[in-house]
Amino acid sequence: MTDELTYSIDEACKALKVSKPTLYEEINAGRLRSYLVGRRRLISAKAAREWIAARERETAALDR
């Protein structure tokens, strides 16, 4: 991930290495926070890092 403050949907997909349907699924499920600016949906770098950390915690719990 870069030093960007926010990511567009396409940028977030690239940074998080997930498909657009997966990204929207995570947003709709409330697991990845996003916000609207006009008609554009954006994801903060902080929200992206929190999402990664949560996925890591889930994976660690499954590995036990």
PyMOL Python script that loads the backbone (N, CA, C, O; Angstrom):
from pymol import cmd

cmd.read_pdbstr("""\
ATOM      1  N   MET A   1       0.852  -1.178   0.000  1.00  0.00           N
ATOM      2  CA  MET A   1       0.000   0.000   0.000  1.00  0.00           C
ATOM      3  C   MET A   1       0.894   1.236   0.000  1.00  0.00           C
ATOM      4  O   MET A   1       1.990   1.227   0.560  1.00  0.00           O
ATOM      5  N   THR A   2       0.412   2.286  -0.631  1.00  0.00           N
ATOM      6  CA  THR A   2       1.189   3.506  -0.752  1.00  0.00           C
ATOM      7  C   THR A   2       0.839   4.486   0.358  1.00  0.00           C
ATOM      8  O   THR A   2       0.132   4.138   1.303  1.00  0.00           O
ATOM      9  N   ASP A   3       1.333   5.702   0.241  1.00  0.00           N
ATOM     10  CA  ASP A   3       1.071   6.738   1.233  1.00  0.00           C
ATOM     11  C   ASP A   3      -0.190   7.537   0.928  1.00  0.00           C
ATOM     12  O   ASP A   3      -0.365   8.638   1.451  1.00  0.00           O
ATOM     13  N   GLU A   4      -1.065   7.001   0.092  1.00  0.00           N
ATOM     14  CA  GLU A   4      -2.315   7.680  -0.238  1.00  0.00           C
ATOM     15  C   GLU A   4      -3.180   7.799   1.013  1.00  0.00           C
ATOM     16  O   GLU A   4      -3.121   6.949   1.901  1.00  0.00           O
ATOM     17  N   LEU A   5      -3.978   8.851   1.077  1.00  0.00           N
ATOM     18  CA  LEU A   5      -4.937   9.000   2.170  1.00  0.00           C
ATOM     19  C   LEU A   5      -6.227   8.268   1.871  1.00  0.00           C
ATOM     20  O   LEU A   5      -6.854   7.702   2.766  1.00  0.00           O
ATOM     21  N   THR A   6      -6.622   8.281   0.601  1.00  0.00           N
ATOM     22  CA  THR A   6      -7.854   7.604   0.194  1.00  0.00           C
ATOM     23  C   THR A   6      -7.631   6.874  -1.114  1.00  0.00           C
ATOM     24  O   THR A   6      -6.724   7.187  -1.885  1.00  0.00           O
ATOM     25  N   TYR A   7      -8.484   5.895  -1.336  1.00  0.00           N
ATOM     26  CA  TYR A   7      -8.432   5.101  -2.562  1.00  0.00           C
ATOM     27  C   TYR A   7      -9.792   5.109  -3.230  1.00  0.00           C
ATOM     28  O   TYR A   7     -10.822   5.049  -2.559  1.00  0.00           O
ATOM     29  N   SER A   8      -9.798   5.183  -4.546  1.00  0.00           N
ATOM     30  CA  SER A   8     -11.024   4.946  -5.304  1.00  0.00           C
ATOM     31  C   SER A   8     -11.277   3.436  -5.243  1.00  0.00           C
ATOM     32  O   SER A   8     -10.442   2.692  -4.729  1.00  0.00           O
ATOM     33  N   ILE A   9     -12.393   2.989  -5.751  1.00  0.00           N
ATOM     34  CA  ILE A   9     -12.685   1.558  -5.758  1.00  0.00           C
ATOM     35  C   ILE A   9     -11.629   0.804  -6.555  1.00  0.00           C
ATOM     36  O   ILE A   9     -11.126  -0.224  -6.101  1.00  0.00           O
ATOM     37  N   ASP A  10     -11.292   1.304  -7.729  1.00  0.00           N
ATOM     38  CA  ASP A  10     -10.279   0.625  -8.551  1.00  0.00           C
ATOM     39  C   ASP A  10      -8.919   0.610  -7.871  1.00  0.00           C
ATOM     40  O   ASP A  10      -8.224  -0.406  -7.895  1.00  0.00           O
ATOM     41  N   GLU A  11      -8.535   1.726  -7.267  1.00  0.00           N
ATOM     42  CA  GLU A  11      -7.251   1.792  -6.563  1.00  0.00           C
ATOM     43  C   GLU A  11      -7.226   0.853  -5.364  1.00  0.00           C
ATOM     44  O   GLU A  11      -6.217   0.199  -5.102  1.00  0.00           O
ATOM     45  N   ALA A  12      -8.352   0.789  -4.629  1.00  0.00           N
ATOM     46  CA  ALA A  12      -8.431  -0.094  -3.472  1.00  0.00           C
ATOM     47  C   ALA A  12      -8.331  -1.553  -3.900  1.00  0.00           C
ATOM     48  O   ALA A  12      -7.665  -2.349  -3.238  1.00  0.00           O
ATOM     49  N   CYS A  13      -8.986  -1.909  -4.999  1.00  0.00           N
ATOM     50  CA  CYS A  13      -8.892  -3.281  -5.507  1.00  0.00           C
ATOM     51  C   CYS A  13      -7.448  -3.632  -5.808  1.00  0.00           C
ATOM     52  O   CYS A  13      -6.979  -4.718  -5.466  1.00  0.00           O
ATOM     53  N   LYS A  14      -6.756  -2.724  -6.439  1.00  0.00           N
ATOM     54  CA  LYS A  14      -5.356  -2.964  -6.794  1.00  0.00           C
ATOM     55  C   LYS A  14      -4.487  -3.054  -5.537  1.00  0.00           C
ATOM     56  O   LYS A  14      -3.653  -3.953  -5.423  1.00  0.00           O
ATOM     57  N   ALA A  15      -4.677  -2.127  -4.598  1.00  0.00           N
ATOM     58  CA  ALA A  15      -3.866  -2.094  -3.383  1.00  0.00           C
ATOM     59  C   ALA A  15      -4.124  -3.312  -2.492  1.00  0.00           C
ATOM     60  O   ALA A  15      -3.197  -3.860  -1.896  1.00  0.00           O
ATOM     61  N   LEU A  16      -5.392  -3.729  -2.407  1.00  0.00           N
ATOM     62  CA  LEU A  16      -5.760  -4.854  -1.534  1.00  0.00           C
ATOM     63  C   LEU A  16      -5.692  -6.197  -2.245  1.00  0.00           C
ATOM     64  O   LEU A  16      -5.841  -7.247  -1.619  1.00  0.00           O
ATOM     65  N   LYS A  17      -5.466  -6.161  -3.561  1.00  0.00           N
ATOM     66  CA  LYS A  17      -5.351  -7.385  -4.360  1.00  0.00           C
ATOM     67  C   LYS A  17      -6.618  -8.233  -4.304  1.00  0.00           C
ATOM     68  O   LYS A  17      -6.563  -9.451  -4.128  1.00  0.00           O
ATOM     69  N   VAL A  18      -7.774  -7.555  -4.461  1.00  0.00           N
ATOM     70  CA  VAL A  18      -9.061  -8.251  -4.498  1.00  0.00           C
ATOM     71  C   VAL A  18      -9.839  -7.758  -5.716  1.00  0.00           C
ATOM     72  O   VAL A  18      -9.546  -6.697  -6.267  1.00  0.00           O
ATOM     73  N   SER A  19     -10.823  -8.537  -6.122  1.00  0.00           N
ATOM     74  CA  SER A  19     -11.663  -8.152  -7.252  1.00  0.00           C
ATOM     75  C   SER A  19     -12.680  -7.106  -6.814  1.00  0.00           C
ATOM     76  O   SER A  19     -12.927  -6.918  -5.622  1.00  0.00           O
ATOM     77  N   LYS A  20     -13.260  -6.435  -7.790  1.00  0.00           N
ATOM     78  CA  LYS A  20     -14.282  -5.435  -7.503  1.00  0.00           C
ATOM     79  C   LYS A  20     -15.502  -6.057  -6.814  1.00  0.00           C
ATOM     80  O   LYS A  20     -16.002  -5.478  -5.849  1.00  0.00           O
ATOM     81  N   PRO A  21     -16.004  -7.223  -7.275  1.00  0.00           N
ATOM     82  CA  PRO A  21     -17.137  -7.841  -6.557  1.00  0.00           C
ATOM     83  C   PRO A  21     -16.793  -8.173  -5.098  1.00  0.00           C
ATOM     84  O   PRO A  21     -17.629  -8.005  -4.210  1.00  0.00           O
ATOM     85  N   THR A  22     -15.576  -8.639  -4.854  1.00  0.00           N
ATOM     86  CA  THR A  22     -15.164  -8.949  -3.477  1.00  0.00           C
ATOM     87  C   THR A  22     -15.118  -7.679  -2.648  1.00  0.00           C
ATOM     88  O   THR A  22     -15.560  -7.673  -1.499  1.00  0.00           O
ATOM     89  N   LEU A  23     -14.591  -6.612  -3.210  1.00  0.00           N
ATOM     90  CA  LEU A  23     -14.509  -5.346  -2.484  1.00  0.00           C
ATOM     91  C   LEU A  23     -15.898  -4.849  -2.109  1.00  0.00           C
ATOM     92  O   LEU A  23     -16.134  -4.459  -0.965  1.00  0.00           O
ATOM     93  N   TYR A  24     -16.825  -4.862  -3.076  1.00  0.00           N
ATOM     94  CA  TYR A  24     -18.189  -4.418  -2.783  1.00  0.00           C
ATOM     95  C   TYR A  24     -18.871  -5.344  -1.775  1.00  0.00           C
ATOM     96  O   TYR A  24     -19.657  -4.879  -0.949  1.00  0.00           O
ATOM     97  N   GLU A  25     -18.589  -6.620  -1.831  1.00  0.00           N
ATOM     98  CA  GLU A  25     -19.148  -7.558  -0.848  1.00  0.00           C
ATOM     99  C   GLU A  25     -18.671  -7.197   0.560  1.00  0.00           C
ATOM    100  O   GLU A  25     -19.458  -7.208   1.507  1.00  0.00           O
ATOM    101  N   GLU A  26     -17.408  -6.885   0.692  1.00  0.00           N
ATOM    102  CA  GLU A  26     -16.852  -6.499   1.993  1.00  0.00           C
ATOM    103  C   GLU A  26     -17.454  -5.183   2.485  1.00  0.00           C
ATOM    104  O   GLU A  26     -17.749  -5.040   3.671  1.00  0.00           O
ATOM    105  N   ILE A  27     -17.635  -4.229   1.580  1.00  0.00           N
ATOM    106  CA  ILE A  27     -18.261  -2.949   1.946  1.00  0.00           C
ATOM    107  C   ILE A  27     -19.706  -3.188   2.378  1.00  0.00           C
ATOM    108  O   ILE A  27     -20.127  -2.696   3.425  1.00  0.00           O
ATOM    109  N   ASN A  28     -20.463  -3.934   1.585  1.00  0.00           N
ATOM    110  CA  ASN A  28     -21.884  -4.181   1.884  1.00  0.00           C
ATOM    111  C   ASN A  28     -22.085  -4.980   3.158  1.00  0.00           C
ATOM    112  O   ASN A  28     -23.104  -4.828   3.832  1.00  0.00           O
ATOM    113  N   ALA A  29     -21.117  -5.834   3.496  1.00  0.00           N
ATOM    114  CA  ALA A  29     -21.202  -6.623   4.723  1.00  0.00           C
ATOM    115  C   ALA A  29     -20.766  -5.819   5.949  1.00  0.00           C
ATOM    116  O   ALA A  29     -20.899  -6.284   7.080  1.00  0.00           O
ATOM    117  N   GLY A  30     -20.247  -4.617   5.722  1.00  0.00           N
ATOM    118  CA  GLY A  30     -19.813  -3.778   6.837  1.00  0.00           C
ATOM    119  C   GLY A  30     -18.417  -4.102   7.337  1.00  0.00           C
ATOM    120  O   GLY A  30     -18.002  -3.607   8.386  1.00  0.00           O
ATOM    121  N   ARG A  31     -17.696  -4.917   6.607  1.00  0.00           N
ATOM    122  CA  ARG A  31     -16.343  -5.289   7.032  1.00  0.00           C
ATOM    123  C   ARG A  31     -15.289  -4.301   6.546  1.00  0.00           C
ATOM    124  O   ARG A  31     -14.194  -4.242   7.106  1.00  0.00           O
ATOM    125  N   LEU A  32     -15.605  -3.527   5.514  1.00  0.00           N
ATOM    126  CA  LEU A  32     -14.693  -2.527   4.969  1.00  0.00           C
ATOM    127  C   LEU A  32     -15.442  -1.202   4.902  1.00  0.00           C
ATOM    128  O   LEU A  32     -16.425  -1.062   4.174  1.00  0.00           O
ATOM    129  N   ARG A  33     -14.959  -0.238   5.673  1.00  0.00           N
ATOM    130  CA  ARG A  33     -15.629   1.067   5.707  1.00  0.00           C
ATOM    131  C   ARG A  33     -15.299   1.865   4.455  1.00  0.00           C
ATOM    132  O   ARG A  33     -14.176   1.823   3.953  1.00  0.00           O
ATOM    133  N   SER A  34     -16.287   2.588   3.962  1.00  0.00           N
ATOM    134  CA  SER A  34     -16.097   3.471   2.816  1.00  0.00           C
ATOM    135  C   SER A  34     -17.012   4.675   3.014  1.00  0.00           C
ATOM    136  O   SER A  34     -17.848   4.705   3.916  1.00  0.00           O
ATOM    137  N   TYR A  35     -16.830   5.656   2.150  1.00  0.00           N
ATOM    138  CA  TYR A  35     -17.670   6.852   2.241  1.00  0.00           C
ATOM    139  C   TYR A  35     -17.858   7.434   0.842  1.00  0.00           C
ATOM    140  O   TYR A  35     -17.111   7.129  -0.088  1.00  0.00           O
ATOM    141  N   LEU A  36     -18.869   8.271   0.726  1.00  0.00           N
ATOM    142  CA  LEU A  36     -19.181   8.898  -0.554  1.00  0.00           C
ATOM    143  C   LEU A  36     -18.739  10.352  -0.559  1.00  0.00           C
ATOM    144  O   LEU A  36     -18.895  11.068   0.430  1.00  0.00           O
ATOM    145  N   VAL A  37     -18.189  10.773  -1.685  1.00  0.00           N
ATOM    146  CA  VAL A  37     -17.923  12.179  -1.964  1.00  0.00           C
ATOM    147  C   VAL A  37     -18.616  12.428  -3.296  1.00  0.00           C
ATOM    148  O   VAL A  37     -18.138  12.015  -4.352  1.00  0.00           O
ATOM    149  N   GLY A  38     -19.738  13.103  -3.222  1.00  0.00           N
ATOM    150  CA  GLY A  38     -20.576  13.216  -4.412  1.00  0.00           C
ATOM    151  C   GLY A  38     -21.067  11.826  -4.770  1.00  0.00           C
ATOM    152  O   GLY A  38     -21.717  11.164  -3.961  1.00  0.00           O
ATOM    153  N   ARG A  39     -20.758  11.384  -5.978  1.00  0.00           N
ATOM    154  CA  ARG A  39     -21.157  10.043  -6.405  1.00  0.00           C
ATOM    155  C   ARG A  39     -20.008   9.049  -6.331  1.00  0.00           C
ATOM    156  O   ARG A  39     -20.178   7.879  -6.676  1.00  0.00           O
ATOM    157  N   ARG A  40     -18.856   9.496  -5.889  1.00  0.00           N
ATOM    158  CA  ARG A  40     -17.673   8.622  -5.814  1.00  0.00           C
ATOM    159  C   ARG A  40     -17.583   7.948  -4.451  1.00  0.00           C
ATOM    160  O   ARG A  40     -17.704   8.601  -3.414  1.00  0.00           O
ATOM    161  N   ARG A  41     -17.373   6.651  -4.464  1.00  0.00           N
ATOM    162  CA  ARG A  41     -17.156   5.909  -3.221  1.00  0.00           C
ATOM    163  C   ARG A  41     -15.656   5.802  -3.012  1.00  0.00           C
ATOM    164  O   ARG A  41     -14.916   5.392  -3.906  1.00  0.00           O
ATOM    165  N   LEU A  42     -15.218   6.180  -1.811  1.00  0.00           N
ATOM    166  CA  LEU A  42     -13.801   6.158  -1.472  1.00  0.00           C
ATOM    167  C   LEU A  42     -13.565   5.319  -0.230  1.00  0.00           C
ATOM    168  O   LEU A  42     -14.461   5.126   0.592  1.00  0.00           O
ATOM    169  N   ILE A  43     -12.347   4.828  -0.111  1.00  0.00           N
ATOM    170  CA  ILE A  43     -11.935   4.029   1.042  1.00  0.00           C
ATOM    171  C   ILE A  43     -10.681   4.672   1.598  1.00  0.00           C
ATOM    172  O   ILE A  43      -9.706   4.876   0.875  1.00  0.00           O
ATOM    173  N   SER A  44     -10.705   4.990   2.881  1.00  0.00           N
ATOM    174  CA  SER A  44      -9.525   5.605   3.477  1.00  0.00           C
ATOM    175  C   SER A  44      -8.428   4.561   3.643  1.00  0.00           C
ATOM    176  O   SER A  44      -8.699   3.367   3.765  1.00  0.00           O
ATOM    177  N   ALA A  45      -7.193   5.031   3.645  1.00  0.00           N
ATOM    178  CA  ALA A  45      -6.066   4.131   3.867  1.00  0.00           C
ATOM    179  C   ALA A  45      -6.184   3.480   5.237  1.00  0.00           C
ATOM    180  O   ALA A  45      -5.825   2.314   5.405  1.00  0.00           O
ATOM    181  N   LYS A  46      -6.682   4.224   6.212  1.00  0.00           N
ATOM    182  CA  LYS A  46      -6.870   3.677   7.561  1.00  0.00           C
ATOM    183  C   LYS A  46      -7.869   2.529   7.542  1.00  0.00           C
ATOM    184  O   LYS A  46      -7.634   1.491   8.161  1.00  0.00           O
ATOM    185  N   ALA A  47      -8.987   2.707   6.834  1.00  0.00           N
ATOM    186  CA  ALA A  47     -10.000   1.645   6.743  1.00  0.00           C
ATOM    187  C   ALA A  47      -9.418   0.416   6.047  1.00  0.00           C
ATOM    188  O   ALA A  47      -9.708  -0.716   6.435  1.00  0.00           O
ATOM    189  N   ALA A  48      -8.598   0.637   5.020  1.00  0.00           N
ATOM    190  CA  ALA A  48      -7.972  -0.484   4.310  1.00  0.00           C
ATOM    191  C   ALA A  48      -7.033  -1.243   5.243  1.00  0.00           C
ATOM    192  O   ALA A  48      -7.034  -2.474   5.256  1.00  0.00           O
ATOM    193  N   ARG A  49      -6.232  -0.515   6.022  1.00  0.00           N
ATOM    194  CA  ARG A  49      -5.316  -1.181   6.968  1.00  0.00           C
ATOM    195  C   ARG A  49      -6.093  -1.943   8.042  1.00  0.00           C
ATOM    196  O   ARG A  49      -5.701  -3.046   8.424  1.00  0.00           O
ATOM    197  N   GLU A  50      -7.182  -1.366   8.526  1.00  0.00           N
ATOM    198  CA  GLU A  50      -8.013  -2.044   9.532  1.00  0.00           C
ATOM    199  C   GLU A  50      -8.633  -3.314   8.955  1.00  0.00           C
ATOM    200  O   GLU A  50      -8.723  -4.332   9.641  1.00  0.00           O
ATOM    201  N   TRP A  51      -9.056  -3.252   7.701  1.00  0.00           N
ATOM    202  CA  TRP A  51      -9.636  -4.422   7.044  1.00  0.00           C
ATOM    203  C   TRP A  51      -8.596  -5.539   6.950  1.00  0.00           C
ATOM    204  O   TRP A  51      -8.895  -6.698   7.234  1.00  0.00           O
ATOM    205  N   ILE A  52      -7.377  -5.185   6.552  1.00  0.00           N
ATOM    206  CA  ILE A  52      -6.304  -6.176   6.469  1.00  0.00           C
ATOM    207  C   ILE A  52      -6.046  -6.789   7.837  1.00  0.00           C
ATOM    208  O   ILE A  52      -5.935  -8.009   7.954  1.00  0.00           O
ATOM    209  N   ALA A  53      -5.950  -5.970   8.865  1.00  0.00           N
ATOM    210  CA  ALA A  53      -5.692  -6.474  10.222  1.00  0.00           C
ATOM    211  C   ALA A  53      -6.800  -7.418  10.686  1.00  0.00           C
ATOM    212  O   ALA A  53      -6.521  -8.437  11.319  1.00  0.00           O
ATOM    213  N   ALA A  54      -8.041  -7.089  10.377  1.00  0.00           N
ATOM    214  CA  ALA A  54      -9.164  -7.947  10.763  1.00  0.00           C
ATOM    215  C   ALA A  54      -9.099  -9.288  10.038  1.00  0.00           C
ATOM    216  O   ALA A  54      -9.360 -10.330  10.640  1.00  0.00           O
ATOM    217  N   ARG A  55      -8.753  -9.270   8.755  1.00  0.00           N
ATOM    218  CA  ARG A  55      -8.617 -10.528   8.011  1.00  0.00           C
ATOM    219  C   ARG A  55      -7.475 -11.370   8.588  1.00  0.00           C
ATOM    220  O   ARG A  55      -7.580 -12.594   8.665  1.00  0.00           O
ATOM    221  N   GLU A  56      -6.379 -10.708   8.995  1.00  0.00           N
ATOM    222  CA  GLU A  56      -5.257 -11.437   9.600  1.00  0.00           C
ATOM    223  C   GLU A  56      -5.677 -12.072  10.920  1.00  0.00           C
ATOM    224  O   GLU A  56      -5.306 -13.211  11.205  1.00  0.00           O
ATOM    225  N   ARG A  57      -6.454 -11.341  11.734  1.00  0.00           N
ATOM    226  CA  ARG A  57      -6.937 -11.895  13.007  1.00  0.00           C
ATOM    227  C   ARG A  57      -7.857 -13.087  12.764  1.00  0.00           C
ATOM    228  O   ARG A  57      -7.766 -14.096  13.463  1.00  0.00           O
ATOM    229  N   GLU A  58      -8.747 -12.974  11.769  1.00  0.00           N
ATOM    230  CA  GLU A  58      -9.636 -14.091  11.438  1.00  0.00           C
ATOM    231  C   GLU A  58      -8.845 -15.318  11.027  1.00  0.00           C
ATOM    232  O   GLU A  58      -9.139 -16.430  11.466  1.00  0.00           O
ATOM    233  N   THR A  59      -7.853 -15.117  10.194  1.00  0.00           N
ATOM    234  CA  THR A  59      -7.044 -16.232   9.705  1.00  0.00           C
ATOM    235  C   THR A  59      -6.263 -16.874  10.849  1.00  0.00           C
ATOM    236  O   THR A  59      -6.164 -18.098  10.927  1.00  0.00           O
ATOM    237  N   ALA A  60      -5.713 -16.052  11.732  1.00  0.00           N
ATOM    238  CA  ALA A  60      -4.957 -16.574  12.871  1.00  0.00           C
ATOM    239  C   ALA A  60      -5.860 -17.408  13.782  1.00  0.00           C
ATOM    240  O   ALA A  60      -5.438 -18.437  14.308  1.00  0.00           O
ATOM    241  N   ALA A  61      -7.101 -16.958  13.962  1.00  0.00           N
ATOM    242  CA  ALA A  61      -8.041 -17.699  14.806  1.00  0.00           C
ATOM    243  C   ALA A  61      -8.393 -19.042  14.180  1.00  0.00           C
ATOM    244  O   ALA A  61      -8.596 -20.024  14.893  1.00  0.00           O
ATOM    245  N   LEU A  62      -8.467 -19.091  12.870  1.00  0.00           N
ATOM    246  CA  LEU A  62      -8.786 -20.360  12.186  1.00  0.00           C
ATOM    247  C   LEU A  62      -7.619 -21.330  12.235  1.00  0.00           C
ATOM    248  O   LEU A  62      -7.817 -22.545  12.211  1.00  0.00           O
ATOM    249  N   ASP A  63      -6.411 -20.804  12.301  1.00  0.00           N
ATOM    250  CA  ASP A  63      -5.209 -21.652  12.292  1.00  0.00           C
ATOM    251  C   ASP A  63      -4.955 -22.316  13.645  1.00  0.00           C
ATOM    252  O   ASP A  63      -4.097 -23.194  13.741  1.00  0.00           O
ATOM    253  N   ARG A  64      -5.665 -21.925  14.672  1.00  0.00           N
ATOM    254  CA  ARG A  64      -5.429 -22.479  16.018  1.00  0.00           C
ATOM    255  C   ARG A  64      -5.999 -23.849  16.171  1.00  0.00           C
ATOM    256  O   ARG A  64      -5.885 -24.449  17.239  1.00  0.00           O
TER     257      ARG A  64
END
""", "prot")
cmd.dss("prot")
cmd.show_as("cartoon", "prot")
cmd.util.cbc("prot")
cmd.orient("prot")
